[in-house]
């Protein structure tokens, strides 16, 4: 299970890349079926669990997967 303190989350990106990452992440989230903004925010919430994970632990892995698609794999000039 990933946490925001993991090294893979310590990447620097431009605002353009951040926006592209946001859009692609929301698109892949919604591709699984109709979801409300409240569902998405609940799944991403860092306050649900005290261990630094998200409300839905799979979301951090999904986010990293989308980040690799937008930015390239971590450690390769991103």
N, C-alpha and C positions, 0 to 999 in steps of 0.2 A: 504494500500500500504506500502510495506517495504522500509526501507532505511538502508544504511550501518551502521548508528549510532544506529540501533535497538540492544537491548541486545542479540538477537539470533545470531548476527554476531560477538559477542565478545567471540568466542570460541578459544581455543588453540588446535592445532593439529600438528602431526608430518609431515615431508615432504612426507613420504609414504602415509599417510592419505590424504594429500593435492593432491597428484598425483591421487590417486584413486577417489577422489571427482571430480577432473577435468575431468578425463576420463568418469566417469558415467554421469556427467552433459552434456558433449558434446554428448555422446551417446543418452541421452534422448532428447536433442535439435534436433539432426539429425533424430530421429525417427519420428518426425512430418513431414518430407519431406526433399528433397535436399535443402541444404543451403550452402552458401559459408562462408569462414572464415570472410569475410568482413561483411556479414549479422550478424553473431554471434557477432563480435566485436561491430557493431553498436547497436545491441540490448542490449549489456552489458555496453555500454558507459555511464560514469557518467557525461559527459559534455553536453549532449543533453538538460537536464533540470536543472534548478538552485536549485531545491529542494532536491538534494541528492539522487534522484531516478535514475534508469537506463533508457536507451533509450526505452526499452520495460519493463514497470514496472512489468510485470508478471515474468520476468526472475529472479528477486530477490526471489520471492516466490518459483519458481522452484528450485533455487539453495539451498534454505533452506530445501526443501523437499528431495533433493538428499543428502544433508549433514546429515539429520536424518537417511537416509538409510545407509550411509557409517559409520557414527560415533555413531549412536543411537540418541534418542531424546535429545535435549538440557537439561542440568541439571541432566543427569544421568551418570556422570563419564566420559564424553567426554572431 
